[in-house]
Amino acid sequence: MTEFIVNLRRLPFPSLVVEPARLAKRFLLVLLGWHRNYRTRKHLDSLPTYLLDDIGIDRQTANQEVSKPFWK
């Protein structure tokens, strides 16, 4: 394994090898963010009105947030 890493450093453009790993990491972080949006909005939708009042949100504002697409 260390031979492979050493050989990567000798490439004329080692960033071309590292860049796909960065892109994959960024893609995973975006997917995780989308999943978080989905989960939190689903949970917000299930909260009763008295709990929404406790956090300072009315039902209309909660519905607006829930109606957003997961990627926003």
C-alpha positions in Angstrom: 0.0 0.0 0.0 2.8 2.5 0.9 4.4 1.7 -2.5 1.2 2.8 -4.2 1.1 6.1 -2.3 4.8 6.7 -3.1 4.1 6.1 -6.7 1.2 8.5 -6.7 3.5 11.3 -5.5 5.7 10.7 -8.5 2.9 11.3 -11.0 3.3 14.5 -13.0 -0.2 15.7 -11.8 -1.0 14.1 -8.4 -3.9 16.4 -7.9 -5.7 14.5 -10.7 -5.8 11.5 -8.4 -6.7 13.4 -5.3 -9.5 15.4 -6.9 -11.9 12.5 -7.4 -11.7 11.7 -3.7 -12.5 15.4 -2.8 -15.4 15.3 -5.2 -16.7 12.1 -3.7 -16.4 13.5 -0.2 -18.3 16.7 -1.3 -21.0 14.6 -3.0 -21.5 12.6 0.2 -21.7 15.7 2.3 -24.4 17.1 0.0 -26.4 13.9 0.2 -26.1 13.9 3.9 -27.4 17.5 4.0 -30.3 16.6 1.8 -31.2 13.7 4.0 -31.0 16.0 7.1 -33.4 18.4 5.4 -35.8 15.6 4.7 -35.7 14.2 8.2 -36.0 17.6 10.0 -38.9 18.8 7.8 -40.7 15.5 8.3 -40.3 15.9 12.0 -41.4 19.5 11.9 -44.5 18.5 10.1 -45.4 16.0 12.8 -45.1 18.5 15.7 -48.3 19.5 17.4 -49.2 23.2 17.5 -48.3 23.7 21.1 -44.7 22.5 20.4 -44.5 24.8 17.4 -45.6 27.7 19.7 -42.8 26.7 22.1 -40.2 27.1 19.4 -41.8 30.3 18.1 -43.1 29.0 14.8 -46.8 29.1 13.7 -48.4 26.3 11.7 -48.3 28.4 8.4 -44.5 29.0 8.7 -44.0 25.3 9.5 -46.0 24.3 6.4 -44.0 26.7 4.3 -40.8 25.0 5.5 -42.1 21.5 5.1 -43.3 22.2 1.5 -39.7 23.1 0.4 -37.9 20.5 -1.7 -35.2 18.6 0.2 -32.4 20.2 -1.8 -33.2 23.7 -0.6 
